[in-house]
Amino acid sequence: GLSVPVASPLTAASPSAMLGLMAGSAAAEIPADLRARLEAARLDLLALFRALDRMNLSSAEIPQRLIRQLFELDADYVEALWALDQNRHR
């Protein structure tokens, strides 16, 4: 089947480091370029969704597990951007 690896500079951080950021750990620092990296990753996903759409695949040809993972990844990026906005307003 179709296999598209989903990797980005954002996924390079360890899960414990990401959890520290999400929990507001005093020891964790938010990288200055995190917003730009999140926005770039979302644009990359949008480009991938558009490319898949242009392939005119039938629903049977679309790997549903992969599509779900991509939507979940996009939702994670949106949530992280929202959290950055909340942090900015404090």
VENBEL-V467764 format. One line per field, one symbol per residue. psi: psi as a letter, one per 40 degrees, with the letter a starting at -180 (. if undefined). burial: # if it has 24 or more other C-alpha atoms within 12 Angstrom, else .. A space follows every 10 residues. Layout:
psi = ???
burial = ???
//
This chain:
psi = ihhhhhiidd ediidddddd ddefhddhhh ideddddddd dddddddddd dddeefiidd ehgddddddd dddddddddd dddddddde.
burial = .........# .......... .#.......# ...##..##. ##..#..... .......... ......#..# ..##..#..# #..#......
//
